[in-house]
Amino acid sequence: MKFCTSMLGLVLIAVSSAVVSSDISLPGNGVLQPPLHYQRYRRSEYKKDSPYYQWWYYWIRDTKNDRHFAVSYSITLCKNTHIKSCDYDGVMEFYDRNAFSVSQEFNFKIHSNTNETIHELLPIDNDKFIIRGNMTKENINNVWISEGCSKDLEIQWNLTLTRIYGWYAQDVFEVPDRWLDGMIMWNTYSHAAEVEGQIKIGDDLFIIEKENTSRAYGDSNWSESMPSPPPDDQHSTKYVWGWYYVSIPADDKSEELSIIAGTGLSYADEVLGTMDGRFCDIRLDEKTHVELRMVKVLDLTFDSCNDGKLVRFDVERSNWFNITDSFGYATIPLRQLVTLESDSYLITMDFNSVETNYNRLLFPFTSYVFSDFEGLGVSTNLLIIDKKTDTIVRNVTVNSGGLEYGYRFNITVPPPPNQRII
């Protein structure tokens, strides 16, 4: 998912230039079809004495059989930093950090004691990636196991993704984010991709064919802190991230539709206070592209839109539902309505989920765990209106939407398994 950034550099420029208006245009636009350089492993670019995390996430959709698979390659580092409490340090989730290597931008590998590669993210070129892994029962001490899953369950995957659309919104924020206490960055470098290969779960083998009923999504996140509430409001449900995705594949990829949006509200520090970030890439087809970027901080709004003015970017949450599991108690919105508007288009994505759509994703970092409720295969109504012709471009309900609601409180976390290299 997932994305507020440190903006003090831009804020100081705005203030020193005697800007009167609270609306300030962000320079340029995002990066279309970002090359491999933007997916790189970035630990060396951040402060050595600060903790750091990064992950690359993939979601595989088989809409013909209504199946969804997700995998992430991640690292969280806090040893030998200024953090006093470092409970979680390792890779995917609890392999020892010495099992990890990365080369050639982001060729991510986890090795065994015998130097066998057991998990790998392999970029072939700017538009093609191979993801593979081998989770055996011998790896049980390196992961948390979800309720209902057998501890003897073995999973293997080998998949090739070929990008259709990708976008990176936050290139303009990279330098200020590294200067200050970095907040979560987000790169949707492959939000629509063809996919082929196989996944084996226990004795069940799933073949993923390269056809329009199979698609993949890929993004990455990194930085030095997670979205968090202010110290005096630790249990507020406002300080969350949201992730919203709708895709309509086509036989002719030039007619493919893909919309990815993300929001994040987080406390930064005593100077900046609360930061509100919103980013969206809209691909109505190969030639019709609208991007929206907005960050609010210190009563200032920084925004950009390549289709005139960013008129509206809102999320309404409702139909709240209580969940209790071994990780604690949570309240999540089963309905989230996203409204996007530029000069030419008005778009709504109305996500209506049910409890069984969700998996609780856990992101351990330093001494806490960020809890992210991810819904896959969600019923979503997509309405697109061309304002200039007053016509409806799309009005369709799909059962393949994706959304998230993530925050950091009310979580009971089991201790990490024994970290070891298999």
Buried (B, 14 or more C-beta within 10 A) or exposed (E): BBBBBBBBBBBEEBEEEEEEEEEBEBEEBBBBBBBBEBBBBBBEBBBEEBBBBBBBBBBBBBBEEEBBBBBBBBBBBBEEBEBEEBBBBBBBBBBBBEBBBBEEBBBBBBBBEEEEBBBBBBBEEBBBBBBBBBBBEEBBEBBBEEEEEEEEEBBBBBBBBBBBBBBBBBBBBBEBBBEBBBBBBBBBBBBBBBBBBEBBBEEEEBEBEEBBEBBBBBBBBBBBBBBBBBEEEEEBBEBBBBBBBBBBBEEEBEEBBBBBBBBBBBBBBEEBEBBBBBBBBBBBBBEBBBBBBBBBBBEBBBBBBBBEEBBEBEBEBEEEBEBEEEBBEBEBBBBBBBBBBBEBBBBBBBBBBEEEBBBBBBBBBBBBBBBBBBBBBBBBBBBBBBEEEEEEBBEEEBEBBBBBBBBBBBBEBEEBBEBBBB
